[in-house]
């Protein structure tokens, strides 16, 4: 796990956000504070092999996550239309957020110059606890399972 400058690390307060998901619903970190943990994951592009594996992995464990008072939010620079098609094709039950200018990604250190020029974010997952503290950070460009396993272990530790 590599932590770059500007990226929140374990123990930091998660940067607040207020965005709109591809289904038109508002998504605010503050709405979950005190109620639910949040898995906020940034991914490069809809319909690519690793991104699809990651989204489907979170989809397959979604019921288990919900039962642990946890919501999943996926973020990329893709359009709302792309997110809607992606969610429909892969039965993604959680919000996908379009971040076309990278504002949310920058606030979480999920950008790089090269990826930004290509219209993509880095693949980074944050587990945010109910008190809005970063409980886990997973950074692996090509291994979706590192993110999925990290989320499972972090949430197991949080639920004690």
Secondary structure, DSSP 8 states (H G I E B T S, - for coil): ----TTS--TTSB----EEEBTTS-EEEGGGTTTT-EEEEEE-S-TTSHHHHHHHHHHHHTHHHHHHTTEEEEEEESS-HHHHHHHHHHHT--SEEEE-TT-HHHHHTT---HHHHHTT----EEEEE-TTSBEEEEEE-SS-HHHHHHHHHHHHHHHH-
